[in-house]
Amino acid sequence: MNEKNRRIEPKTHAGAISQFSLEFVRPGLLPSSHNRLLGGLQRMRELADYDAAVQFSEDDAKSEIEDARAFAMEAQGLLTREGWLE
């Protein structure tokens, strides 16, 4: 099977972040800051889902959205250059 067509299906969010690190961060295709971003966003999502007392400011949300957009653009560019996306 072509390496680009292999099926890797992590069972958890933590597993997906770990696989992201193995596939993209460790080989140097994307910076480690992206791995930290994903981990941080996941932690915030869990807090929002399971802790009713947690509140996020509008500025915090805007900052995280900006970071997520930058991540998405860089990841899309990499995947396009590597032939994973058209």
VENUR-V465552 format. One record per residue. N is the residue number from 0. PSI is psi in degrees with one decimal (999 if undefined). OMEGA is omega in radians with two decimals (* if undefined). NEAR is the number of other ideal C-beta (glycine too) atoms within 8 Angstrom. Layout:
N_PSI_OMEGA_NEAR / N_PSI_OMEGA_NEAR
//
This chain:
0_135.4_3.09_4 / 1_136.8_-3.11_5 / 2_-34.7_-3.13_5 / 3_-14.6_-3.11_7 / 4_3.8_-3.11_6 / 5_149.2_-3.09_7 / 6_112.5_3.05_4 / 7_119.4_-3.08_6 / 8_89.0_3.10_4 / 9_148.9_-3.09_9 / 10_-16.6_-3.09_4 / 11_165.6_3.05_6 / 12_-42.1_3.12_7 / 13_-38.2_3.10_7 / 14_-37.6_3.11_9 / 15_-41.0_3.12_9 / 16_-40.6_3.10_12 / 17_-43.4_3.13_9 / 18_-38.8_3.07_10 / 19_-45.7_3.13_12 / 20_-45.9_-3.13_10 / 21_-40.9_-3.03_8 / 22_-32.9_-2.97_10 / 23_-36.9_-3.07_12 / 24_-51.8_-3.11_14 / 25_-40.5_3.10_7 / 26_-4.4_3.11_6 / 27_14.7_3.14_4 / 28_-31.4_3.07_8 / 29_151.5_-3.09_9 / 30_153.8_-3.14_5 / 31_-20.6_3.09_6 / 32_-29.2_3.11_6 / 33_-37.0_3.09_14 / 34_-42.9_3.10_12 / 35_-39.2_3.12_8 / 36_-48.7_-3.14_11 / 37_-44.0_3.12_11 / 38_-42.4_3.13_9 / 39_-42.5_3.11_8 / 40_-38.8_3.11_10 / 41_-43.5_3.12_11 / 42_-41.3_3.11_8 / 43_-40.4_3.11_10 / 44_-43.7_3.13_8 / 45_-42.1_3.09_8 / 46_-45.4_-3.13_9 / 47_-36.3_-3.12_9 / 48_-35.6_-2.93_6 / 49_-2.8_-3.14_5 / 50_101.0_-3.07_7 / 51_-20.2_-3.11_3 / 52_-13.8_-3.09_4 / 53_133.6_3.07_7 / 54_144.1_3.10_4 / 55_139.9_3.13_7 / 56_161.3_3.09_6 / 57_-38.9_3.12_5 / 58_-41.1_3.09_6 / 59_-45.6_-3.13_8 / 60_-44.0_3.14_9 / 61_-41.4_3.13_8 / 62_-44.7_-3.14_8 / 63_-37.5_3.10_10 / 64_-42.6_3.09_8 / 65_-46.6_3.13_8 / 66_-42.1_-3.14_9 / 67_-39.1_3.11_10 / 68_-43.1_3.12_8 / 69_-42.8_3.08_8 / 70_-48.4_-3.10_11 / 71_-41.0_3.14_8 / 72_-43.9_-3.14_8 / 73_-42.6_3.12_10 / 74_-42.3_3.12_11 / 75_-41.9_3.10_9 / 76_-45.1_3.11_8 / 77_-48.0_-3.10_11 / 78_-34.4_3.09_9 / 79_-47.2_3.14_10 / 80_-35.4_-3.10_6 / 81_-0.7_3.08_8 / 82_11.8_3.11_6 / 83_-28.2_3.10_6 / 84_154.6_3.08_6 / 85_999_*_2
//
